[in-house]
Amino acid sequence: MLNERWNELADVKDELSGRDWFMGTSGNLAIKVSDNPLQFLVTASGKDKRKRTDEDFLLVDEFGRPVGETHLKPSAETLLHVEIYRRTNAGCSLHVHTIDNNVISEVYGDRGEVSFQGQELIKAFDKWEEDAVLRVPIVSNYAHIPTLAKAFSEHVSGDSGAVLIRNHGITVWGRTAFEAKKILEASEFLFKYQLRLLEHKPYQLFKVV
């Protein structure tokens, strides 16, 4: 199981690195290995995610602490993944920093969310009704990670979802690695679309859904 999950997460990392979503070693990925006890693989801090090595991930427990002796350090935002696995049945969670998700989080940060309606790609979030609205929460970028994790956790409920951290990045989760990646891709599409729309229709910023 461990090797299977390792390779599954490594494949996701390879694909996202091909999109150039890990600038400056930023971002972190996690995948659940077991429920009882809760253990998951998470990216090791400070690694070049464009490369595939035997030290890309390490196994951590329900508190985000390494399982067993290792010189590797868990990613700084490991506690965000802890909150997801404690509160939901998600199996994979992804955190990336892109220009689009940083800009969209700043443009809409004072609102505390960015919303989308009438966009085809909100179906990635299981929003199928014609008048469905997707709301992506935006939380403050607290430097103190436990404080950030607490603010983040207030928006973690369903087994799939997404939360923006203002001027920091996005964290998404899903029941499987495929679902988490789908939600991430859909989110980045929607952010890019909205920013492009604002270039042509600035009034859209003030439209409340």
Accessible surface in RSA format (square Angstrom, percent):
REM  Atomic radii and reference values for relative SASA: ProtOr
REM  Chains: A
REM  Algorithm: Lee & Richards
REM  Probe-radius: 1.40
REM  Slices: 20
REM RES _ NUM      All-atoms   Total-Side   Main-Chain    Non-polar    All polar
REM                ABS   REL    ABS   REL    ABS   REL    ABS   REL    ABS   REL
RES MET A   1   134.39  69.6  88.77  58.8  45.62 108.6  89.98  76.5  44.41  58.8
RES LEU A   2    76.90  42.8  73.23  52.4   3.67   9.2  73.23  51.4   3.67   9.9
RES ASN A   3   116.76  80.5 114.57 110.7   2.19   5.3  26.84  64.6  89.92  86.9
RES GLU A   4   105.93  60.8  96.55  73.0   9.38  22.3  39.28  76.0  66.66  54.4
RES ARG A   5    57.56  24.2  57.56  29.3   0.00   0.0   1.43   2.0  56.14  34.0
RES TRP A   6    58.27  23.4  58.27  28.2   0.00   0.0  45.00  24.0  13.27  21.5
RES ASN A   7    76.96  53.1  76.96  74.4   0.00   0.0  18.60  44.8  58.36  56.4
RES GLU A   8    57.97  33.3  52.77  39.9   5.20  12.4  27.82  53.8  30.15  24.6
RES LEU A   9     0.00   0.0   0.00   0.0   0.00   0.0   0.00   0.0   0.00   0.0
RES ALA A  10     0.27   0.3   0.27   0.4   0.00   0.0   0.27   0.4   0.00   0.0
RES ASP A  11    79.44  55.6  73.38  73.0   6.06  14.3  25.82  60.8  53.62  53.5
RES VAL A  12     9.35   6.2   8.28   7.5   1.07   2.6   9.30   8.1   0.05   0.1
RES LYS A  13     1.57   0.8   1.57   1.0   0.00   0.0   1.57   1.4   0.00   0.0
RES ASP A  14    53.65  37.6  44.52  44.3   9.13  21.6  27.22  64.1  26.43  26.4
RES GLU A  15    72.97  41.9  61.00  46.2  11.97  28.5  34.16  66.1  38.81  31.7
RES LEU A  16     0.00   0.0   0.00   0.0   0.00   0.0   0.00   0.0   0.00   0.0
RES SER A  17    18.26  15.4   9.28  12.4   8.98  20.7   1.20   2.5  17.06  23.9
RES GLY A  18    70.05  86.4   0.00   N/A  70.05  86.4  36.59 100.4  33.46  74.9
RES ARG A  19   103.40  43.4  81.50  41.5  21.90  52.1  29.50  40.3  73.90  44.8
RES ASP A  20    73.06  51.2  63.63  63.3   9.43  22.3  27.04  63.6  46.02  45.9
RES TRP A  21    34.14  13.7  33.89  16.4   0.25   0.6  17.71   9.4  16.43  26.7
RES PHE A  22     3.00   1.5   1.30   0.8   1.70   4.4   1.30   0.8   1.70   4.9
RES MET A  23   110.80  57.4 106.48  70.5   4.32  10.3 105.32  89.5   5.48   7.3
RES GLY A  24    69.88  86.2   0.00   N/A  69.88  86.2  43.12 118.3  26.75  59.9
RES THR A  25    59.85  42.6  50.13  50.8   9.73  23.2  33.23  44.6  26.63  40.3
RES SER A  26    24.71  20.9  14.68  19.6  10.03  23.1  24.06  51.2   0.64   0.9
RES GLY A  27     6.31   7.8   0.00   N/A   6.31   7.8   0.00   0.0   6.31  14.1
RES ASN A  28     1.75   1.2   1.75   1.7   0.00   0.0   0.00   0.0   1.75   1.7
RES LEU A  29     0.00   0.0   0.00   0.0   0.00   0.0   0.00   0.0   0.00   0.0
RES ALA A  30     0.00   0.0   0.00   0.0   0.00   0.0   0.00   0.0   0.00   0.0
RES ILE A  31     4.49   2.6   4.49   3.3   0.00   0.0   4.49   3.2   0.00   0.0
RES LYS A  32    26.44  12.9  21.56  13.2   4.87  11.6  12.46  11.2  13.97  14.9
RES VAL A  33    23.70  15.6  12.61  11.4  11.09  26.7  13.43  11.7  10.27  27.9
RES SER A  34    36.20  30.6  28.90  38.6   7.30  16.8  35.26  75.1   0.94   1.3
RES ASP A  35   104.12  72.9  83.47  83.1  20.66  48.8  31.89  75.1  72.23  72.0
RES ASN A  36   145.60 100.4 116.66 112.7  28.94  69.7  27.76  66.8 117.84 113.9
RES PRO A  37    88.32  64.4  83.87  76.5   4.45  16.2  88.32  72.9   0.00   0.0
RES LEU A  38    23.62  13.2  18.09  12.9   5.53  13.9  18.09  12.7   5.53  14.9
RES GLN A  39    36.79  20.6  36.79  26.9   0.00   0.0   0.12   0.2  36.68  27.8
RES PHE A  40     0.00   0.0   0.00   0.0   0.00   0.0   0.00   0.0   0.00   0.0
RES LEU A  41     1.93   1.1   1.93   1.4   0.00   0.0   1.93   1.4   0.00   0.0
RES VAL A  42     0.00   0.0   0.00   0.0   0.00   0.0   0.00   0.0   0.00   0.0
RES THR A  43     1.86   1.3   1.86   1.9   0.00   0.0   1.86   2.5   0.00   0.0
RES ALA A  44     0.71   0.7   0.50   0.8   0.21   0.5   0.50   0.7   0.21   0.5
RES SER A  45    49.14  41.5  31.83  42.5  17.31  39.9   4.89  10.4  44.25  62.0
RES GLY A  46    56.95  70.2   0.00   N/A  56.95  70.2  27.04  74.2  29.92  67.0
RES LYS A  47    61.23  29.9  59.84  36.7   1.39   3.3  28.81  25.9  32.42  34.5
RES ASP A  48    56.82  39.8  46.97  46.8   9.84  23.3  24.08  56.7  32.74  32.7
RES LYS A  49     6.12   3.0   3.78   2.3   2.34   5.6   3.18   2.9   2.94   3.1
RES ARG A  50   126.08  52.9  97.62  49.8  28.47  67.8  48.88  66.8  77.21  46.8
RES LYS A  51   129.49  63.2 124.65  76.5   4.84  11.5  74.09  66.7  55.40  59.0
RES ARG A  52   116.40  48.9  84.39  43.0  32.01  76.2  45.64  62.4  70.76  42.9
RES THR A  53    63.19  44.9  51.68  52.4  11.51  27.4  58.64  78.8   4.55   6.9
RES ASP A  54   132.69  92.9 115.58 115.0  17.11  40.5  33.60  79.1  99.09  98.8
RES GLU A  55    62.31  35.8  62.31  47.1   0.00   0.0  23.64  45.7  38.67  31.6
RES ASP A  56     5.31   3.7   3.78   3.8   1.53   3.6   1.48   3.5   3.83   3.8
RES PHE A  57     2.91   1.5   0.01   0.0   2.89   7.5   0.01   0.0   2.89   8.3
RES LEU A  58    10.21   5.7   5.71   4.1   4.50  11.3  10.21   7.2   0.00   0.0
RES LEU A  59    35.29  19.7  28.87  20.7   6.42  16.1  28.87  20.3   6.42  17.3
RES VAL A  60     0.00   0.0   0.00   0.0   0.00   0.0   0.00   0.0   0.00   0.0
RES ASP A  61    28.40  19.9  28.40  28.3   0.00   0.0  14.51  34.2  13.88  13.8
RES GLU A  62    75.99  43.6  75.98  57.5   0.00   0.0   5.84  11.3  70.14  57.3
RES PHE A  63    98.83  49.4  87.89  54.4  10.94  28.5  89.19  54.1   9.65  27.6
RES GLY A  64    10.44  12.9   0.00   N/A  10.44  12.9   1.19   3.3   9.26  20.7
RES ARG A  65   136.84  57.5 135.88  69.3   0.97   2.3  57.44  78.5  79.40  48.1
RES PRO A  66    54.58  39.8  37.39  34.1  17.19  62.5  37.39  30.9  17.19 106.8
RES VAL A  67    60.49  39.8  38.76  35.1  21.72  52.3  42.28  36.7  18.21  49.4
RES GLY A  68    57.98  71.5   0.00   N/A  57.98  71.5  40.10 110.0  17.87  40.0
RES GLU A  69   182.84 105.0 149.45 113.1  33.39  79.5  69.50 134.4 113.34  92.5
RES THR A  70    59.04  42.0  20.37  20.7  38.67  92.2  26.54  35.6  32.51  49.1
RES HIS A  71   145.63  79.6 107.10  74.4  38.52  98.5  93.41  96.3  52.22  60.8
RES LEU A  72    23.83  13.3  15.58  11.1   8.24  20.7  17.49  12.3   6.34  17.1
RES LYS A  73   146.55  71.5 141.29  86.7   5.26  12.5  85.96  77.4  60.59  64.5
RES PRO A  74    22.04  16.1  18.95  17.3   3.10  11.3  18.95  15.6   3.10  19.2
RES SER A  75     9.16   7.7   6.04   8.1   3.11   7.2   0.11   0.2   9.05  12.7
RES ALA A  76    66.00  60.7  45.16  69.7  20.84  47.4  55.16  77.7  10.84  28.7
RES GLU A  77    18.52  10.6  18.52  14.0   0.00   0.0   0.09   0.2  18.43  15.0
RES THR A  78     6.98   5.0   6.98   7.1   0.00   0.0   6.98   9.4   0.00   0.0
RES LEU A  79    56.12  31.3  55.97  40.0   0.14   0.4  55.97  39.3   0.14   0.4
RES LEU A  80     0.39   0.2   0.39   0.3   0.00   0.0   0.39   0.3   0.00   0.0
RES HIS A  81     0.31   0.2   0.31   0.2   0.00   0.0   0.06   0.1   0.25   0.3
RES VAL A  82     1.78   1.2   1.78   1.6   0.00   0.0   1.78   1.5   0.00   0.0
RES GLU A  83    26.14  15.0  26.14  19.8   0.00   0.0   0.00   0.0  26.14  21.3
RES ILE A  84     0.00   0.0   0.00   0.0   0.00   0.0   0.00   0.0   0.00   0.0
RES TYR A  85     9.18   4.3   0.00   0.0   9.18  23.9   0.00   0.0   9.18  11.3
RES ARG A  86   118.36  49.7  81.49  41.5  36.86  87.8  36.77  50.3  81.58  49.4
RES ARG A  87   127.47  53.5  96.96  49.4  30.51  72.6  24.41  33.4 103.06  62.5
RES THR A  88    13.62   9.7   0.00   0.0  13.62  32.5   6.56   8.8   7.06  10.7
RES ASN A  89   111.04  76.6  99.58  96.2  11.46  27.6  18.40  44.3  92.64  89.5
RES ALA A  90     0.00   0.0   0.00   0.0   0.00   0.0   0.00   0.0   0.00   0.0
RES GLY A  91    15.23  18.8   0.00   N/A  15.23  18.8  13.61  37.4   1.62   3.6
RES CYS A  92     0.04   0.0   0.04   0.0   0.00   0.0   0.04   0.1   0.00   0.0
RES SER A  93     0.00   0.0   0.00   0.0   0.00   0.0   0.00   0.0   0.00   0.0
RES LEU A  94     0.00   0.0   0.00   0.0   0.00   0.0   0.00   0.0   0.00   0.0
RES HIS A  95     0.37   0.2   0.37   0.3   0.00   0.0   0.37   0.4   0.00   0.0
RES VAL A  96     0.00   0.0   0.00   0.0   0.00   0.0   0.00   0.0   0.00   0.0
RES HIS A  97    50.14  27.4  46.53  32.3   3.61   9.2  32.19  33.2  17.94  20.9
RES THR A  98    17.53  12.5   8.19   8.3   9.34  22.3  17.41  23.4   0.12   0.2
RES ILE A  99   143.91  81.9 134.97 100.6   8.94  21.5 139.14 100.2   4.77  12.9
RES ASP A 100    27.09  19.0  26.22  26.1   0.86   2.0   1.56   3.7  25.53  25.5
RES ASN A 101     0.28   0.2   0.00   0.0   0.28   0.7   0.00   0.0   0.28   0.3
RES ASN A 102    34.15  23.6  34.06  32.9   0.09   0.2  15.19  36.6  18.96  18.3
RES VAL A 103    61.81  40.7  59.07  53.5   2.74   6.6  61.81  53.7   0.00   0.0
RES ILE A 104     0.00   0.0   0.00   0.0   0.00   0.0   0.00   0.0   0.00   0.0
RES SER A 105     0.00   0.0   0.00   0.0   0.00   0.0   0.00   0.0   0.00   0.0
RES GLU A 106    78.73  45.2  72.04  54.5   6.70  15.9  34.17  66.1  44.56  36.4
RES VAL A 107    55.14  36.3  29.74  26.9  25.41  61.2  36.87  32.0  18.27  49.6
RES TYR A 108     6.16   2.9   5.27   3.0   0.89   2.3   5.73   4.3   0.43   0.5
RES GLY A 109     9.80  12.1   0.00   N/A   9.80  12.1   0.00   0.0   9.80  21.9
RES ASP A 110   132.83  93.0  96.26  95.8  36.57  86.5  39.91  93.9  92.92  92.7
RES ARG A 111    98.17  41.2  64.91  33.1  33.26  79.2  45.49  62.2  52.68  31.9
RES GLY A 112    30.35  37.4   0.00   N/A  30.35  37.4  21.93  60.2   8.41  18.8
RES GLU A 113    53.80  30.9  53.35  40.4   0.45   1.1  14.21  27.5  39.59  32.3
RES VAL A 114     1.28   0.8   0.81   0.7   0.46   1.1   1.28   1.1   0.00   0.0
RES SER A 115    20.30  17.2   6.99   9.3  13.31  30.7   0.04   0.1  20.25  28.4
RES PHE A 116     6.26   3.1   2.80   1.7   3.46   9.0   6.26   3.8   0.00   0.0
RES GLN A 117    83.52  46.7  57.88  42.3  25.64  61.1  14.52  30.9  69.00  52.3
RES GLY A 118    66.18  81.6   0.00   N/A  66.18  81.6  35.33  97.0  30.85  69.1
RES GLN A 119    36.02  20.1  31.96  23.4   4.06   9.7   4.59   9.8  31.43  23.8
RES GLU A 120   110.71  63.6 100.74  76.2   9.98  23.8  56.49 109.3  54.22  44.3
RES LEU A 121    61.22  34.1  58.33  41.7   2.89   7.3  61.17  43.0   0.05   0.1
RES ILE A 122     7.41   4.2   7.41   5.5   0.00   0.0   7.41   5.3   0.00   0.0
RES LYS A 123    71.62  34.9  68.61  42.1   3.01   7.2  33.49  30.1  38.13  40.6
RES ALA A 124    14.55  13.4   6.13   9.5   8.42  19.2  10.44  14.7   4.10  10.9
RES PHE A 125    24.84  12.4  11.57   7.2  13.28  34.5  12.81   7.8  12.03  34.4
RES ASP A 126    77.07  54.0  60.22  59.9  16.85  39.8  23.58  55.5  53.49  53.3
RES LYS A 127    71.51  34.9  69.80  42.8   1.71   4.1  20.93  18.8  50.58  53.9
RES TRP A 128   161.51  64.8 140.16  67.8  21.35  50.1 131.93  70.3  29.57  48.0
RES GLU A 129   116.75  67.0 102.51  77.6  14.24  33.9  57.45 111.1  59.31  48.4
RES GLU A 130   174.42 100.1 143.99 108.9  30.44  72.5  67.11 129.8 107.32  87.6
RES ASP A 131   106.41  74.5  95.91  95.5  10.50  24.8  36.83  86.7  69.58  69.4
RES ALA A 132    11.56  10.6   1.96   3.0   9.60  21.8  10.80  15.2   0.75   2.0
RES VAL A 133    33.35  21.9  21.67  19.6  11.68  28.1  21.67  18.8  11.68  31.7
RES LEU A 134     9.13   5.1   9.13   6.5   0.00   0.0   9.13   6.4   0.00   0.0
RES ARG A 135   113.91  47.8  95.58  48.7  18.33  43.6  38.60  52.8  75.31  45.6
RES VAL A 136     2.57   1.7   2.36   2.1   0.21   0.5   2.57   2.2   0.00   0.0
RES PRO A 137    25.44  18.5  24.97  22.8   0.47   1.7  25.41  21.0   0.03   0.2
RES ILE A 138    14.34   8.2   1.16   0.9  13.18  31.8   1.16   0.8  13.18  35.8
RES VAL A 139    10.35   6.8   5.29   4.8   5.06  12.2  10.35   9.0   0.00   0.0
RES SER A 140    59.63  50.4  52.64  70.3   6.98  16.1  16.61  35.4  43.02  60.3
RES ASN A 141    72.39  49.9  48.31  46.7  24.08  58.0   9.67  23.3  62.72  60.6
RES TYR A 142    92.61  43.2  86.98  49.5   5.63  14.6  52.22  39.2  40.39  49.8
RES ALA A 143   102.52  94.3  69.20 106.8  33.33  75.8  79.48 111.9  23.04  61.0
RES HIS A 144   113.31  61.9 104.61  72.7   8.71  22.3  85.71  88.3  27.60  32.1
RES ILE A 145    39.29  22.4  37.35  27.8   1.94   4.7  37.35  26.9   1.94   5.3
RES PRO A 146    66.11  48.2  58.05  52.9   8.06  29.3  59.70  49.3   6.42  39.9
RES THR A 147    55.22  39.3  49.92  50.6   5.30  12.6  36.84  49.5  18.38  27.8
RES LEU A 148     0.33   0.2   0.33   0.2   0.00   0.0   0.33   0.2   0.00   0.0
RES ALA A 149     4.37   4.0   4.37   6.7   0.00   0.0   4.37   6.1   0.00   0.0
RES LYS A 150   138.25  67.4 134.28  82.4   3.97   9.5 100.06  90.1  38.19  40.7
RES ALA A 151    19.94  18.3  16.97  26.2   2.97   6.8  18.97  26.7   0.96   2.6
RES PHE A 152     0.00   0.0   0.00   0.0   0.00   0.0   0.00   0.0   0.00   0.0
RES SER A 153     7.14   6.0   5.25   7.0   1.88   4.3   0.00   0.0   7.14  10.0
RES GLU A 154   125.42  72.0  86.87  65.7  38.54  91.8  41.36  80.0  84.06  68.6
RES HIS A 155    75.83  41.4  55.87  38.8  19.97  51.1  42.05  43.3  33.78  39.3
RES VAL A 156     8.18   5.4   0.00   0.0   8.18  19.7   0.00   0.0   8.18  22.2
RES SER A 157    92.40  78.1  74.56  99.5  17.85  41.1  49.15 104.7  43.26  60.6
RES GLY A 158    37.50  46.2   0.00   N/A  37.50  46.2  34.09  93.5   3.41   7.6
RES ASP A 159    38.85  27.2  32.99  32.8   5.86  13.9   2.22   5.2  36.63  36.5
RES SER A 160    30.18  25.5  14.27  19.0  15.91  36.7   0.03   0.1  30.15  42.2
RES GLY A 161    12.42  15.3   0.00   N/A  12.42  15.3  12.42  34.1   0.00   0.0
RES ALA A 162     9.11   8.4   0.44   0.7   8.67  19.7   0.44   0.6   8.67  23.0
RES VAL A 163     0.22   0.1   0.22   0.2   0.00   0.0   0.22   0.2   0.00   0.0
RES LEU A 164     0.00   0.0   0.00   0.0   0.00   0.0   0.00   0.0   0.00   0.0
RES ILE A 165     0.00   0.0   0.00   0.0   0.00   0.0   0.00   0.0   0.00   0.0
RES ARG A 166    61.61  25.9  60.85  31.0   0.76   1.8  20.20  27.6  41.41  25.1
RES ASN A 167    81.01  55.9  64.40  62.2  16.61  40.0  21.69  52.2  59.32  57.3
RES HIS A 168    21.29  11.6  16.49  11.5   4.80  12.3  18.49  19.1   2.79   3.3
RES GLY A 169     0.06   0.1   0.00   N/A   0.06   0.1   0.04   0.1   0.02   0.0
RES ILE A 170     0.00   0.0   0.00   0.0   0.00   0.0   0.00   0.0   0.00   0.0
RES THR A 171     0.01   0.0   0.01   0.0   0.00   0.0   0.01   0.0   0.00   0.0
RES VAL A 172     0.00   0.0   0.00   0.0   0.00   0.0   0.00   0.0   0.00   0.0
RES TRP A 173     4.04   1.6   4.04   2.0   0.00   0.0   4.04   2.2   0.00   0.0
RES GLY A 174     0.00   0.0   0.00   N/A   0.00   0.0   0.00   0.0   0.00   0.0
RES ARG A 175   112.01  47.0  98.80  50.4  13.21  31.5  46.97  64.2  65.04  39.4
RES THR A 176    72.37  51.5  67.50  68.4   4.87  11.6  67.44  90.6   4.93   7.4
RES ALA A 177     4.07   3.7   2.57   4.0   1.49   3.4   2.61   3.7   1.45   3.9
RES PHE A 178   140.00  70.0 134.70  83.4   5.30  13.8 137.61  83.4   2.39   6.8
RES GLU A 179    18.74  10.8  18.74  14.2   0.00   0.0   9.57  18.5   9.18   7.5
RES ALA A 180     0.00   0.0   0.00   0.0   0.00   0.0   0.00   0.0   0.00   0.0
RES LYS A 181    31.92  15.6  31.92  19.6   0.00   0.0  12.99  11.7  18.93  20.2
RES LYS A 182    71.00  34.6  69.14  42.4   1.86   4.4  36.63  33.0  34.37  36.6
RES ILE A 183     0.43   0.2   0.43   0.3   0.00   0.0   0.43   0.3   0.00   0.0
RES LEU A 184     0.00   0.0   0.00   0.0   0.00   0.0   0.00   0.0   0.00   0.0
RES GLU A 185    47.32  27.2  41.08  31.1   6.25  14.9  16.28  31.5  31.04  25.3
RES ALA A 186     3.19   2.9   2.22   3.4   0.97   2.2   2.69   3.8   0.50   1.3
RES SER A 187     0.70   0.6   0.01   0.0   0.69   1.6   0.70   1.5   0.00   0.0
RES GLU A 188    11.01   6.3  10.39   7.9   0.62   1.5   8.34  16.1   2.67   2.2
RES PHE A 189    96.89  48.5  90.24  55.9   6.65  17.3  95.40  57.8   1.50   4.3
RES LEU A 190     0.46   0.3   0.46   0.3   0.00   0.0   0.46   0.3   0.00   0.0
RES PHE A 191     0.41   0.2   0.41   0.3   0.00   0.0   0.41   0.2   0.00   0.0
RES LYS A 192   108.38  52.9 107.50  66.0   0.88   2.1  70.14  63.1  38.24  40.7
RES TYR A 193    79.74  37.2  73.15  41.6   6.59  17.1  54.23  40.8  25.51  31.4
RES GLN A 194    16.63   9.3  16.63  12.2   0.00   0.0   0.03   0.1  16.60  12.6
RES LEU A 195    29.75  16.6  27.03  19.3   2.71   6.8  27.03  19.0   2.71   7.3
RES ARG A 196   134.95  56.7 133.34  68.0   1.60   3.8  34.37  47.0 100.58  61.0
RES LEU A 197    31.29  17.4  27.81  19.9   3.49   8.8  30.97  21.8   0.32   0.9
RES LEU A 198    26.89  15.0  20.82  14.9   6.07  15.3  21.15  14.9   5.73  15.4
RES GLU A 199   124.54  71.5  89.44  67.7  35.10  83.6  42.31  81.8  82.23  67.1
RES HIS A 200   136.09  74.4 107.13  74.5  28.97  74.1  75.55  77.9  60.55  70.5
RES LYS A 201    95.71  46.7  94.60  58.0   1.11   2.6  45.37  40.8  50.33  53.6
RES PRO A 202    86.74  63.2  83.74  76.3   3.01  10.9  85.10  70.3   1.65  10.2
RES TYR A 203   131.99  61.6 123.85  70.5   8.14  21.2 104.38  78.4  27.61  34.0
RES GLN A 204    29.79  16.7  26.44  19.3   3.35   8.0   0.70   1.5  29.09  22.1
RES LEU A 205    48.00  26.7  47.73  34.1   0.27   0.7  47.73  33.5   0.27   0.7
RES PHE A 206   153.55  76.8 134.95  83.6  18.60  48.4 136.87  83.0  16.67  47.7
RES LYS A 207   118.69  57.9 105.78  64.9  12.91  30.7  62.85  56.6  55.84  59.5
RES VAL A 208   124.62  82.0  96.73  87.6  27.89  67.2  96.85  84.2  27.77  75.3
RES VAL A 209    47.85  31.5  16.77  15.2  31.07  74.9  39.70  34.5   8.15  22.1
END  Absolute sums over single chains surface
CHAIN  1 A    10306.4       8334.7       1971.7       5537.9       4768.5
END  Absolute sums over all chains
TOTAL         10306.4       8334.7       1971.7       5537.9       4768.5
